[in-house]
């Protein structure tokens, strides 16, 4: 059996997020900038709908499918999945959220939705509140839990109980996110059909 | 708490766009966000993991720069823009603090 070479003493640990993965948000944000400055309906609509669809789809899938499955996996298998899944989630989800929100705001401005009179304007305000809840839970709970789990898994003796605690919070939050995403679908389809 | 106050302030201002929002509530919310941010920074000053905080700060700064861009590009000016900018800066400072200290306190 081949023995792997020992890492050099004082060698820097690998980054939490592989550098190559950063090309994804870089490309998405470049497209977003182009769409904002073009001020054209199609690119803004595309980024908002595609970004929102992916954000919603991934949140629902993670909350209602992957989360329950992960809870039933053996700890070593769960750890192996998390090591590969979390870095990608840490890059993809904030990028989708930012793209969707920013393109959505510009789209609403372009379509004249920001001038919508009350009481219909409350639907727009509801969308702001839902997005704020999504963003707050994502950045204040999910992302820190992601980082905490990844850092713990890199240790020689990871604390299983601490990982369990962080992952319980993570899966509970993804379920909340899933419910918020369903609320988003209701609000967005209402706004689109006024 | 700081994130929640800053986000609520942004929502209040955004809900009035393109009109000018009444400013007392957003001013109070952003001020509270600032107080909570300073308190969190003081509490977590010895727990911050710099290798996590630095890249998070860069990512947060890029994200809030985009949000700032759309409001400025759309013609938001004066006190509402100042309040929005302050709220976004607080968010950009809160996130690395929260993420880099989370592991030490959980």
Interface residues (C-beta under 8 A of the other chain):
Chain A: X16 X17 X29 X32 X36 X94 X98 X101 X102 X105 X106 X109 X114 X115 X121 X124 X125 X128 X129 X132 X135 X136 X139 X140 X143 X144 X145 X147 X148 X151 X152 X162 X165 X166
Chain B: X3 X4 X7 X8 X10 X11 X14 X15 X17 X18 X52 X55 X59 X62 X63 X66 X67 X69 X70 X73 X74 X95 X98 X99 X100 X102 X103 X106
